[in-house]
């Protein structure tokens, strides 16, 4: 047993299995992957890493295991999975997720290949754990996956608390202790006892408030879009394999882009390094666009095609226009055990607030078109025509 000091949870106990995994290359790499991508360009303190978050998630998972009375083998599986749940992330965390999904056919939760071979697999097998079962925990198909994979899981509890701590934003407060005490075992896995509804609502409110302020802050979205184009341009010119780049850490990939054979990639990387960012030409909600039409064009390739059309209409170079079309947020939910009926129901059936929060998340969605500062008006006019955007009112115009 080892004790690690954590700024969010205090003393974190690390058992023998976790201790063996900590020094594996897969986990040590997470020390060099920023938790919040480019959020540090908005919040200078947001330099925490996936490694810290993984330790915190493991800590909360261990508390859940003790509360549920899981045996030693089950607890080992759950805590090891919590510690390893983010090893599949690419550089800058969710910034590169689209490249993994579109070009590699898998997201960060599809970590079976990383867990099934090499040093990590050996450590798991030596400790009596099946790498395939750990992968099932991470991708959400295991009976106990709800502990680390759901709308009210320990992963979310930790990242909300941790992200709020490092950004200084006061919206990520979560009563993790109360939520864990309200977690119950069911025939299919885990659910929430009705006594934890208020704590669950508090977490979902925190998620909703943190979304526009931190996770989808417009500066982070602009930086992410610039990085996407830099990486696309580099891939076209360099011949590098996406899979190889996605196993790098932040510094290694950023250095690769700064020295890219492609001029666009080099210029965008340098701009990010010096925080000379593009600005918003258009930033509109779903009420100002044809929602069905834009949601059919969220891929990297489609976004670039729209950017080319806007650039052509505006008479500017295509690399100076970026189009950012995030997918619409999915509805939050959770199974709740209602004691009086001894039944499982959806959280939305016992919490009217959930409907409001899900609608709020949909209203927070924004389509962005970004460009160089001196091209904003020209690109805005072109984007309005190409994307058939309802003309923004003065109320819709946001400061630079």
C-alpha positions as CSV (number, residue, x, y, z in Angstrom):
1,X,0.0,0.0,0.0
2,X,1.2,3.5,-0.9
3,X,-0.3,6.9,-0.1
4,X,-0.3,9.6,-2.8
5,X,-1.2,13.2,-2.0
6,X,-3.9,14.6,-4.3
7,X,-5.0,18.2,-4.3
8,X,-8.7,17.2,-4.8
9,X,-9.1,14.1,-2.7
10,X,-6.3,14.3,-0.2
11,X,-4.7,11.0,0.6
12,X,-5.2,8.4,-2.2
13,X,-4.5,4.8,-1.2
14,X,-2.8,2.8,-4.0
15,X,-3.0,-0.9,-3.7
16,X,-0.5,-3.5,-5.0
17,X,-2.2,-4.0,-8.4
18,X,-2.5,-0.2,-9.0
19,X,1.1,0.3,-7.8
20,X,2.3,-2.3,-10.3
21,X,0.3,-0.5,-13.1
22,X,1.4,3.0,-12.2
23,X,4.9,2.6,-13.6
24,X,3.7,1.0,-16.9
25,X,4.4,3.1,-20.1
26,X,0.7,3.3,-20.9
27,X,0.0,5.1,-17.6
28,X,3.1,7.1,-17.4
29,X,2.3,8.6,-20.8
30,X,-0.8,10.1,-19.3
31,X,1.5,12.4,-17.2
32,X,2.1,14.2,-20.5
33,X,-1.5,14.4,-21.8
34,X,-3.4,17.5,-20.7
35,X,-6.8,16.8,-19.2
36,X,-8.5,19.7,-20.9
37,X,-6.8,20.1,-24.2
38,X,-6.4,23.8,-25.0
39,X,-8.4,25.1,-22.0
40,X,-5.1,26.4,-20.6
41,X,-5.3,29.1,-23.2
42,X,-8.4,30.4,-21.3
43,X,-7.6,29.3,-17.8
44,X,-3.8,29.4,-17.1
45,X,-4.1,26.9,-14.2
46,X,-5.7,24.2,-16.4
47,X,-2.5,22.2,-16.9
48,X,-3.5,19.1,-15.0
49,X,-3.1,15.8,-16.7
50,X,-4.9,12.6,-17.4
51,X,-2.6,10.8,-15.0
52,X,-3.9,12.9,-12.0
53,X,-7.5,12.3,-13.1
54,X,-6.9,8.6,-13.5
55,X,-5.6,8.4,-9.9
56,X,-8.6,10.3,-8.7
57,X,-11.0,8.1,-10.6
58,X,-9.4,5.0,-9.1
59,X,-9.7,6.5,-5.6
60,X,-13.4,7.1,-6.0
61,X,-13.9,3.7,-7.6
62,X,-12.3,2.1,-4.5
63,X,-14.7,4.0,-2.3
64,X,-17.6,2.6,-4.4
65,X,-16.3,-0.9,-4.1
66,X,-16.1,-0.7,-0.3
67,X,-19.6,0.8,-0.2
68,X,-21.1,-2.0,-2.4
69,X,-19.2,-4.7,-0.5
70,X,-17.5,-6.1,-3.6
71,X,-15.1,-8.9,-3.0
72,X,-11.3,-8.6,-3.4
73,X,-11.3,-9.9,-7.0
74,X,-14.2,-7.6,-8.1
75,X,-12.6,-4.6,-6.4
76,X,-9.3,-5.3,-8.1
77,X,-11.1,-5.4,-11.4
78,X,-13.0,-2.1,-10.9
79,X,-10.1,-0.1,-9.5
80,X,-7.6,-1.3,-12.1
81,X,-10.2,-0.4,-14.8
82,X,-10.7,3.0,-13.3
83,X,-6.9,3.6,-13.2
84,X,-6.6,2.5,-16.9
85,X,-9.8,4.0,-18.2
86,X,-8.1,6.8,-20.1
87,X,-5.0,5.1,-21.6
88,X,-6.7,5.1,-25.0
89,X,-6.7,8.9,-25.2
90,X,-4.7,10.6,-28.0
91,X,-2.6,13.8,-27.5
92,X,-4.5,16.7,-25.9
93,X,-7.3,14.3,-24.8
94,X,-10.6,15.0,-26.6
95,X,-9.0,17.3,-29.1
96,X,-7.8,14.4,-31.1
97,X,-10.8,12.1,-30.5
98,X,-12.3,12.9,-33.9
99,X,-9.2,11.7,-35.7
100,X,-9.3,8.4,-33.8
101,X,-12.9,7.8,-34.5
102,X,-13.0,8.9,-38.1
103,X,-9.5,7.6,-39.3
104,X,-8.9,4.7,-36.9
105,X,-12.5,3.5,-36.4
106,X,-12.3,3.7,-32.6
107,X,-12.5,6.1,-29.7
108,X,-10.5,6.3,-26.5
109,X,-12.8,3.9,-24.7
110,X,-11.9,1.1,-27.2
111,X,-8.6,0.3,-25.5
112,X,-8.7,-3.5,-25.9
113,X,-5.6,-3.6,-28.1
114,X,-3.6,-1.5,-25.7
115,X,-4.6,-3.7,-22.7
116,X,-4.2,-7.0,-24.5
117,X,-0.5,-6.9,-25.2
118,X,2.8,-5.6,-23.9
119,X,3.7,-4.7,-20.3
120,X,0.2,-3.7,-19.2
121,X,-1.3,-7.0,-20.2
122,X,1.5,-8.8,-18.4
123,X,0.8,-6.9,-15.2
124,X,-2.9,-7.5,-15.3
125,X,-2.4,-11.2,-15.9
126,X,0.1,-11.5,-13.2
127,X,-2.5,-10.0,-10.8
128,X,-5.1,-12.4,-11.9
129,X,-7.0,-9.9,-14.1
130,X,-8.3,-10.6,-17.6
131,X,-7.3,-7.7,-20.0
132,X,-10.5,-8.4,-22.0
133,X,-12.6,-8.0,-18.9
134,X,-10.8,-4.7,-18.0
135,X,-11.5,-3.5,-21.6
136,X,-15.2,-4.4,-21.2
137,X,-15.3,-2.3,-18.0
138,X,-13.8,0.6,-19.9
139,X,-16.0,0.4,-23.0
140,X,-19.2,0.0,-20.9
141,X,-20.2,-3.6,-21.6
142,X,-19.3,-5.1,-18.2
143,X,-21.9,-5.6,-15.5
144,X,-20.0,-3.1,-13.2
145,X,-19.1,-0.7,-16.0
146,X,-21.6,1.8,-14.6
147,X,-19.1,2.6,-11.8
148,X,-16.8,4.3,-14.3
149,X,-18.9,4.5,-17.4
150,X,-22.2,6.4,-17.1
151,X,-23.9,9.8,-16.5
152,X,-23.2,9.7,-12.8
153,X,-20.0,7.7,-12.7
154,X,-16.8,8.3,-10.7
155,X,-15.0,9.4,-13.8
156,X,-17.4,12.4,-14.1
157,X,-17.3,13.0,-10.3
158,X,-13.5,13.3,-10.4
159,X,-13.2,15.4,-13.6
160,X,-15.8,17.9,-12.5
161,X,-14.2,18.4,-9.1
162,X,-10.6,18.5,-10.6
163,X,-11.4,20.7,-13.6
164,X,-13.2,23.2,-11.3
165,X,-10.2,23.2,-9.0
166,X,-7.6,23.9,-11.7
167,X,-9.6,26.3,-13.7
168,X,-10.9,28.2,-10.7
169,X,-14.5,28.0,-12.1
170,X,-16.9,27.6,-9.2
171,X,-19.5,25.4,-11.0
172,X,-18.0,21.9,-10.8
173,X,-18.9,21.2,-7.1
174,X,-20.1,17.6,-6.7
175,X,-21.2,15.8,-3.5
176,X,-19.3,12.6,-4.4
177,X,-19.6,11.1,-1.0
178,X,-23.4,11.3,-1.1
179,X,-23.6,10.0,-4.6
180,X,-21.5,7.0,-3.7
181,X,-23.5,6.2,-0.6
182,X,-26.6,6.2,-2.8
183,X,-25.1,3.8,-5.3
184,X,-26.7,0.4,-5.2
185,X,-26.2,-3.0,-6.9
186,X,-28.8,-4.4,-9.2
187,X,-29.2,-7.5,-11.2
188,X,-27.7,-5.7,-14.2
189,X,-25.0,-3.7,-12.5
190,X,-25.3,-0.5,-10.5
191,X,-28.0,2.2,-10.1
192,X,-28.9,5.1,-7.9
193,X,-31.1,4.9,-4.8
194,X,-33.8,7.5,-4.7
195,X,-32.1,9.0,-1.6
196,X,-29.4,10.3,-3.9
197,X,-31.6,12.2,-6.4
198,X,-30.7,15.6,-5.1
199,X,-26.9,14.8,-5.2
200,X,-27.4,13.5,-8.8
201,X,-29.2,16.6,-9.8
202,X,-26.4,18.7,-8.4
203,X,-23.8,16.7,-10.5
204,X,-25.9,17.1,-13.7
205,X,-26.3,20.9,-13.0
206,X,-22.5,21.1,-12.6
207,X,-22.0,19.3,-15.9
208,X,-24.5,21.6,-17.6
209,X,-22.8,24.8,-16.2
210,X,-19.3,23.6,-16.9
211,X,-20.0,22.8,-20.5
212,X,-20.1,26.3,-22.1
213,X,-17.7,27.8,-19.5
214,X,-15.0,25.2,-19.7
215,X,-15.5,22.2,-22.0
216,X,-17.0,24.2,-24.9
217,X,-15.5,27.6,-24.3
218,X,-15.2,29.4,-27.6
219,X,-11.4,29.9,-27.3
220,X,-10.9,26.2,-26.7
221,X,-13.1,25.4,-29.7
222,X,-11.1,27.8,-31.9
223,X,-7.8,26.4,-30.8
224,X,-9.1,22.8,-31.3
225,X,-10.3,23.7,-34.8
226,X,-6.9,25.2,-35.6
227,X,-5.1,22.1,-34.3
228,X,-7.4,19.9,-36.4
229,X,-6.5,21.7,-39.6
230,X,-2.8,21.7,-38.7
231,X,-3.0,17.9,-38.2
232,X,-5.0,17.3,-41.4
233,X,-2.5,19.4,-43.4
234,X,0.5,17.5,-41.8
235,X,-1.0,14.1,-42.5
236,X,-1.6,15.0,-46.2
237,X,2.0,16.2,-46.7
238,X,4.1,14.0,-44.3
239,X,2.8,10.5,-44.9
240,X,2.8,9.9,-41.1
241,X,0.3,7.3,-39.9
242,X,-2.6,8.5,-37.7
243,X,-2.2,5.6,-35.3
244,X,1.5,6.5,-34.7
245,X,0.7,10.1,-34.0
246,X,-2.2,9.2,-31.7
247,X,0.2,7.2,-29.4
248,X,2.4,10.3,-28.9
249,X,2.0,12.7,-26.0
250,X,1.1,16.4,-26.3
251,X,4.7,17.7,-26.6
252,X,5.8,15.1,-29.1
253,X,2.9,15.7,-31.5
254,X,3.1,19.5,-31.1
255,X,6.8,19.4,-31.9
256,X,6.1,17.3,-34.9
257,X,3.6,19.9,-36.2
258,X,6.0,22.8,-35.6
259,X,8.5,21.0,-37.8
260,X,6.0,19.7,-40.3
261,X,6.8,19.7,-44.0
262,X,3.5,21.4,-44.6
263,X,3.5,25.2,-44.3
264,X,-0.1,25.4,-43.1
265,X,0.5,23.0,-40.3
266,X,3.7,24.9,-39.2
267,X,1.9,28.2,-39.3
268,X,-1.1,27.0,-37.3
269,X,1.1,25.2,-34.7
270,X,3.1,28.4,-34.3
271,X,0.0,30.5,-33.9
272,X,-1.2,28.1,-31.1
273,X,2.2,28.2,-29.5
274,X,2.1,32.0,-29.4
275,X,-1.7,32.2,-28.7
276,X,-2.3,34.2,-32.0
277,X,-5.7,32.6,-32.5
278,X,-8.4,33.0,-35.1
279,X,-11.6,34.9,-34.1
280,X,-15.3,34.2,-34.3
281,X,-16.9,35.2,-37.6
282,X,-20.1,33.3,-36.8
283,X,-21.2,31.7,-33.5
284,X,-24.8,30.7,-33.6
285,X,-27.2,28.3,-31.9
286,X,-29.4,25.6,-33.3
287,X,-32.3,28.1,-33.8
288,X,-30.3,29.9,-36.5
289,X,-29.4,26.9,-38.6
290,X,-31.0,23.9,-40.3
291,X,-30.2,21.6,-37.4
292,X,-30.7,18.3,-39.4
293,X,-28.6,19.6,-42.3
294,X,-25.6,20.7,-40.2
295,X,-25.7,17.6,-38.0
296,X,-25.2,15.5,-41.1
297,X,-21.9,17.3,-41.8
298,X,-20.0,17.0,-38.5
299,X,-17.1,15.0,-39.8
300,X,-13.6,16.5,-40.3
301,X,-13.9,16.1,-44.1
302,X,-17.3,17.7,-44.2
303,X,-16.2,20.6,-42.0
304,X,-13.3,21.3,-44.3
305,X,-15.5,21.1,-47.4
306,X,-17.8,23.7,-45.9
307,X,-14.8,25.8,-44.9
308,X,-13.6,25.7,-48.6
309,X,-17.0,26.8,-49.8
310,X,-17.1,29.7,-47.3
311,X,-13.5,30.7,-48.2
312,X,-14.3,30.7,-51.9
313,X,-17.4,32.8,-51.4
314,X,-15.5,35.2,-49.2
315,X,-12.5,35.4,-51.6
316,X,-10.0,34.4,-48.9
317,X,-7.5,31.5,-48.6
318,X,-9.1,28.3,-47.5
319,X,-6.7,27.7,-44.6
320,X,-7.9,30.9,-43.0
321,X,-11.4,29.6,-42.5
322,X,-12.4,27.0,-40.0
323,X,-15.8,25.5,-39.5
324,X,-16.7,23.9,-36.2
325,X,-19.9,21.8,-36.0
326,X,-20.0,19.9,-32.7
327,X,-22.5,17.0,-32.5
328,X,-25.6,17.8,-30.5
329,X,-25.3,16.8,-26.8
330,X,-26.9,13.5,-25.9
331,X,-29.5,13.5,-23.1
332,X,-28.3,12.7,-19.6
333,X,-30.0,10.0,-17.6
334,X,-29.5,7.3,-14.9
335,X,-31.5,4.4,-13.6
336,X,-32.9,5.1,-10.1
337,X,-34.2,2.5,-7.7
338,X,-37.4,3.8,-6.1
339,X,-37.7,2.1,-2.7
340,X,-41.5,2.4,-2.4
341,X,-42.0,0.3,-5.5
342,X,-38.7,-1.6,-5.4
343,X,-38.3,-0.8,-9.1
344,X,-35.8,0.8,-11.4
345,X,-37.0,3.9,-13.3
346,X,-35.2,6.6,-15.4
347,X,-34.0,9.6,-13.5
348,X,-36.2,11.8,-15.7
349,X,-39.3,10.1,-14.3
350,X,-38.5,11.3,-10.7
351,X,-36.6,14.5,-11.4
352,X,-38.5,17.1,-13.5
353,X,-35.2,19.1,-13.4
354,X,-33.6,16.6,-15.8
355,X,-35.8,17.6,-18.7
356,X,-34.8,21.3,-18.2
357,X,-31.1,20.4,-18.0
358,X,-31.2,18.4,-21.2
359,X,-33.0,21.2,-23.0
360,X,-30.4,23.7,-21.6
361,X,-27.6,21.5,-23.0
362,X,-29.2,21.6,-26.4
363,X,-29.6,25.3,-26.3
364,X,-25.9,25.7,-25.3
365,X,-24.8,24.1,-28.7
366,X,-23.0,26.5,-31.0
367,X,-21.8,26.3,-34.6
368,X,-18.7,28.3,-35.1
369,X,-16.9,29.8,-38.1
370,X,-13.5,31.2,-37.3
371,X,-11.0,33.2,-39.3
372,X,-8.3,35.8,-39.1
373,X,-9.3,39.0,-37.2
374,X,-9.2,41.3,-40.3
375,X,-11.5,38.9,-42.3
376,X,-14.3,38.5,-39.8
377,X,-17.0,40.5,-41.5
378,X,-16.3,39.2,-45.0
379,X,-16.2,35.6,-43.8
380,X,-19.4,36.1,-41.7
381,X,-21.3,37.3,-44.8
382,X,-20.1,34.3,-46.8
383,X,-20.9,31.8,-44.1
384,X,-24.4,33.2,-43.6
385,X,-25.0,32.5,-47.3
386,X,-23.3,29.1,-47.6
387,X,-24.8,27.7,-44.4
388,X,-28.2,29.5,-44.8
389,X,-27.8,31.0,-41.3
390,X,-30.5,33.3,-40.1
391,X,-28.8,36.7,-39.7
392,X,-27.6,37.1,-36.1
393,X,-29.3,39.8,-34.1
394,X,-27.3,42.3,-31.9
395,X,-28.1,40.0,-29.0
396,X,-26.4,37.1,-30.7
397,X,-23.2,38.9,-31.4
398,X,-20.6,38.1,-28.8
399,X,-17.4,40.0,-27.9
400,X,-14.1,38.9,-29.4
